Amino acid sequence: MKIDLSKLSITTAHEHLTRGDFSARELAEGYLSVIEKKNPEINAYLEVFDDVLDQAHEADKRIADKKEVGLLTGIPLAVKDNILIKGYRCGAASKILEGYHAPYDSTVIQKLKAQGAVFLGRTNMDEFAMGSSTENSAYGPTKNPHDTSRVPGGSSGGSAAAVAMDGALAALGSDTGGSIRQPAAFCGLVGFKPTYGAVSRHGLMAMGSSLDQIGPLTKTVGDAEIIFNAIRGKDPNDSTSRDFPDSSKKPLRVGVLTHFLHESQARSIDKQVFDNLGEAAKIVGDFGETVDIKLSDNPPLGYSLATYYIIMPAEVSSNLARFDGMKFGALEEGGNLMEDYFKTRGRLFGKEVRRRIILGTYVLSSGYYDAYYNKANVVRSLIQKTFENIWEKVDVLMTPTTPTPAFKIGEKTNDPMQMYLADIFTVTANIAGVPAISIPSGFAEVDGKKLPLGIQFMAPHGREDILFEIGKKFEKISS
């Protein structure tokens, strides 16, 4: 049987594998062939593992023996370069971790290995997950398969591009402020951020410890649900992880965020994105009740981006302090200990990483801790309380995923404020810790190219079931 990778989902691939239409080895060979052809231009993968076919052979043995065969047995996956796989290199796309090999498996990898998944390789990313375009990688930018002059989004841009170019059936990314959902929207994929704590962060290189979550980038909502169910759950190695009880479903009331508090924010949103939100609301109206939610009635939400860009750099400053050439990472030697620190961190960290470390160190300093960091945490509490009030009115909140379609490579690299505005709709879910999903919702015409757009749905803590339910319905009607 000839394998059409563009039409495969995890479910259909599983059916073919268990029927014997093709083997896991043949499936893996199909993806390796695409990677060999497309990756030199797209730069989605930093490394393709040399034992992919051996992994696929083991999956074929499990399928033949009908022993511990799950939906992910033999399914080829890509993994972001900040998620540890024992024995393999893992470097967060940074020169400071050049040559580092993971000494243990992250919890999500342990769970996927138990299912018999096949890991194709590690994907490119913004260095230490700091960015919205995958231009901050020490190994060059990743390009968007829909238009190679444009970014794939970030920081999980390599994972998104790998799936979008049919170089993986699905991929793992990490989401600190939209780093799964934004690239999913730019690349025409489903991107899912679980509730904070629903998936263990053990073995994920930390950027913002109170914000990070591992999640999938997939072609369908059903595939995202399959991977989430495989990796979810409490982990003794992560004290922030927990099990969320299954909740009973109820009629869907969808809040549509259409009014914006700040004119400057509204002006940064592309007209085609506004129009797409209206079209998406009509689709939702076919199977649920839509309720208009005004940002002016929920003012703390308008300060999500500012709050995020104080809390996140502060946590970056703390988490990356260990990468000094002494405790972790490569060493650039100087004339004395102080010069060792300056040379190591100055030369081996990229520009954006240094910017965020400096900003985070500033807001945590004794003279500014109360004025910035403490105040940001107060606003964070107000944002969380605002969401609690919103959930009394609606079951799901809908927004665009991104303010614009994918932008040109190099367009925003010299304007950090414009780059940070790319996260305007996504950071709120991370600050509140709620689950969120981005689903393809059509295309925008830009310079004669059709660029994907995404719609985001957010739900209360632990209510991933609502997101998967509404996502499948939206996907069915809009496709």
N, C-alpha and C positions, 0 to 999 in steps of 0.2 A: 504494500500500500504506500502510495506517495503521500508524504506528510505535508500538509499545508499549515505551516506554523502560524500564519496570520489569523487563522480561524480557530485555533485551539484555545480552550480554557482548561483549567485544572480538571474540571469534571469530565469534559469530553476526552482529554488525554488519558485520564484514569480509566475510562471505559474502553478506549482503544488498547491500552496496555494490558488490562485484565482479559480482554477478548483475544489477545494475541495478534491484533492487526499490525502492530509494530512493537519492537522491543524498546526497553529503556535505553539501551545502547544506541539504537537507531535514532531515537528521539534526541539524545544528547549529541550525536554526530550532526544532526540537522542544525542544532543551535551553534555548535562549534564552527560549522561551515559559514553560517551567517556572521558570526563574530570575526572570523578570519577575513571575510570580505568587507565588512562595514566598519569594524572598530578602528582601523587606522585613520579614518576620517572623523568618525564620531567621538572617539576617545571616551567611550563609556566605561571600559574596563581598564584598570591599572594592571591587572594580572589575571590570566586565565590559568586555572589550576591544571597541573600536569597529570592528575589522577582522575579526571572526570570520567573517562571510560571505565576505569576500575570501579568507581562508585556506581556507575550505571549497571555494570556486570553484577554487583552485589544486589542491586535492586531487582534485576531480572531473576536472580536465584530466589529471592523472597517471593516474587510473583509466581514463579514456577512451582515453588513448594507450597504456595498459598499459606505462607506463614507470616503473620504480623503485617499484612498488606493493608495500608491505609490510603486515603485519598491522595497523599503526597508521596507515596512510594514511587520512585523513579522520576519525579517531577523536577526538571532543571530550574534552579533558582540562582539569582545573583545576590550578592551580599555587599552592603556598603562597607567601605574600608575603615569603619570605626567599631565594627562588631567582631569580637574575637572568635576565631576558629583555631583550635589547638594545632600547633605545628606549622601553621601558615603565617605568612607575613601579614601584618596589620599596622597601618601607619597613619590613619586619619588624613591621608594626602598631604603629609607634612615631612619636610626634610629632617626635622628633629627626631623623627622615629624611623629614619631610613634603616632598613635591615632588621627591624624588630620583628620577632616571631612570637605569636601568642602562646603562652604556657598552659592555657586551659581553654575550654569551650565556654562561651557565653551560655546562659540558660536557654535562650531562644534557639541556639544552635543545637544544644543537647536534645531539645524537644523535637526539632526537625530531623536530626539524625535518627532518633528513635522511630520516626515515621518512614525513614528510608529515602528522604529527599536527596537530590543530587546537587552539589554546589559547584557552579560553573567557574566562579572567580570573584574577585573583589572589585568593587566599582569605584569610580572617581567621585570626588565630593569637594565641596569647599573645605579648605584646611580647618581641621577640628570642628567642622560643621558650621563655620562662621561665614555666612553669605547666603545670597538668594539667587545665585546664577551659576554656580560651579566654575566661576572664573578665578576663584581664589585658591585653586589647587596648585600645589608646588609642581605638579606634573602636567600643567597645561589645561585649558578649558575643555569642557565637554560641549558638543554641539547638539542642537535640537534636530532629531531625525526628520521633522516636518519641514524644516528650513534651516540648513546648516549655517546660515549667517546669523542665526539667533541662538539665545541661551536655552537650555532645557529647564531652567529653574534651579533652585538649590535649597538646602545644601545637598540633598539626595539626588542631584541631577544625573549622576552616572547610573544610578539604579533605574531612574525613570527612562533615560535614553536607552538603556539595555533592553527593557521590555518593549518600548515603543519601536525599536528597530528590529524586533523579533529576534533579539539576541539572548532572551531568557523568557520563560513562561510567566514568571513573577519575580519580585525582588523584595528584599528587606531594606528599609531605610530607617532613619531616626528623625524625629520631629520635635524641635525645640520651640519654634515659633511659626511653623508652617512648612517645615523642610521636607515633608512627604506630600502634603496636599498641594502646595504651590507648583512643584515640578510635575505632579500628576496632571494638574490643570493645563500647564504649558505643553505637555506631551500627549494629551488626549487619553489619560488613564484614570483609573480609580485609585485614590490615595486615602488611606485610613489611619487616623491617629486615635488610639484607644484612650479610655479614661486613664488619668494619671494613676499608676499603681496596678492597673489591670494586667500589664505585661512586665516581667522582671527586667530591670536595667543592669543586672549582673553581667559583666563582660561587655558592656557598652562603654566606650571612652567618653567620660562625662564632659559635657559642655556647661549646661545649666541644670544642676541636679534636681531642682524643684520643677523643672519644665520638660525635660527630655522624656520621650517615649519612643520605643521601637514599634514599627508597624509595617504593613505591606503596601506595595505598589503592584497593581494587578490590572487585568483587562476587563474584569467584570466584578460587580459587587459580590456575587456568590463566591468568587475566588478569594476576595478579601476576607470574607467570613470564614472560609475554610482555614486560611492561614492564621487568622486571629484565634480561632478555636484551638489550633494546634499549639500556639505559643503562650496563651493566656494562663493566668493562675498565680497563686501565692508562691513565693520562693523564699526559703530560709536564708538565702544569700543576699536578699534585698528586703530590708526592713520596711520599705515604702510600698512593697507589693501586697496585694490582697485579693481575695476571692470576692466577687460581687454576686449576690444571689440573683437567680433568674426572676424577672419581673413579668407580671401579667400584661398582655398587650391591651390597648384601648384605642378608641377612634383617634385618628390623626388630626391634630390641630397644628398647623404650620404657621409660625410667625415669619413674615417677610420683612426684612429690614430694608426699607426703601428711602428713609429720610436720614440725613446726615447732619451731625452737630456742627462740624467745622467746614466752612466754605472752602478752605484750602484743601481739605481732604476730598471734598466732593469734586473739586476741579481736577484732581489727579486721577479721577476714574474715567476710563474711556467710555464714550457714548455707546459703543457696541456692547460693552459689558453691562451697562444699564439696561439696554434693550433686551439683552439675553436674560437678565434677571426677570424682566416682565414676562418673557415667553416661558421661562421655567415655572413661574408662579401659575401660569395658565395650565401647564401640565399637572402641577400638584393639585390644582383645583378639580381635576378629573377624579381624584381618589381621596381627597381630604379637604378639610376646611382651612382656608387661608385667613390669617389675621394680620393686619397691618401693625408693625411694631416700629415706633418712631424713636430714633436715637435721642431726640430732644426730651422724651419722657424717661429715658434711661441714661442720663448724662455720664455716669462713670465709664460706660463702654467706650465713649469717645476718647478716653485717656489711656486706652489699652496699649497703644503703640509706645507712648512715652514711658509708661510704667515698665513695659517689657525691656526697653532699651536702657533702663537703670538696673533692674534686677538681673537680667541676663549677663551684662558685662561684670557685675559684681561677682556672680558665681563663676564666670570664666576666670577672673583674676585669682580666685581661690583654687579652682580645679587645675589650672595650668601652672601653678606655682611649682609643682613637682617636676616639671620638665625643665631641668636646669643644667643638664649634662653631668650631674652628680648622682641624683637618685634615679632619674629616667632620661632616656634620650641620648643622642649623640653629643659629643663634647668638642667645642672649638677652644683650643688652649690659648691662654693669654699669658702675660708676665706674672700675674698673681691671681688669687681667687676671685677678686672683683672683676678683673678683666676676663676671666673664664666665663663668668655669668653674663657679662655684657656681650661678649663675642658669640657665645652659644645662643642666647635668646635673641640677640639682634640680627644675626645672620641666618639662623635656621628657622625662625618664625617668620611667616609672611606678614605683609603690611597690614592686612585686616585683623589678623590675630593680635599683632602688637597694638593696634588702635584700641581694640576692645579690652585688652589687659590694662592698658593705661587708663582708659575710661573707668573700668571697674575698680581699679586701685584708687582712683580719685574719689569715687562716690563712697568708698569704704574707709577713706582716711578720716582721722579723728576730727578734723575741722568740718567735714561735710557729710558724715555718716547720718546724722539726724536730719539734715536739710534735704538729702536726696534718698538714700537707701531706706531709711525708716519711713519717710513719707510715701515712697513708692509701695511699700508693703501695706500701708494704710489704704492706699487707693486700690491695691490688689484685693483687699478684704471687701471694699465697697463694690468692686466688679463682681466678686463671687456672690455677694448679697443681691446684687442686681439680677444676676442669673436666677437665683432662687425665686425672685419675684416674677421673672419672665416665665418660669416653668409652671407657675400657678395659672397662667393664661394660655400657654401653648405647650405642645409636647416636643416640638422641634423648632429651631430657629434657622432660617435660610438666608444666606448672603451670597454674593459672588465669592469665588475663591481668591481671585486676584483682581487688582484694579485695572489691569491692562492685559492684552495678549503677550506672548513672549516677546521680549525686546531684543534689540540687536546686541551681538557680542561687542563689548567695549562702550556701549551707549551710556552706561551709568557707573562705570568703574571709577571715574574721577569725581563723582558726586554721591558720597555715602548717604546723604539724606534722601535722595531720590531712590537709591537702592533699598533703604530701610522701609520706604513707603510701599514696597512690593509686598510687605507682610501685614498691611493694614487690616485685612479681614481675618487673617489666620491666627495672629498672636493671642487673640482674646481667649480662644479655647485652651491654650496652654496656661495662661495666667489663671483661669478658672479651674483648670484640671478636667474639663469635660471632654467627652469623645466627639470627634468630628470626622466627616468624610467629604471628599471632593469627588464629584461624578461628572464625566464629560457631558456637556450641555449644548454642543454645537460648535460653530466656527465663526471667526471674524475674518473679514477680507482686509488684508494689509499688504500693500505693494504687490498686488496681484497674487498673493499666496493665501491659502486658507489655513488659519492658525487656530488650534483648539482653544476652547474656553471651558471653564469648569464652574459648577455650582456647589457651594458648601452647605452642608447640614450639620448642625450641632444639637446635642441632646443632653439630658441630665446625666449626672454621674452614674456609671454602671448600666446605662440604657443603650448599649450598642445594638440591642435587638431592634429598637425603633429605627436606628439608622440603617440597618440592613433591610428592614421591611420597606421603609420609604425609598431606599436606594434602588431596590429591585423593581419596585413599581415605577419609579421615575425612569429607570433604564429601559424598561419594557416599552413604555409609551413613547419615549424620545428617540429610540433607535429606529 
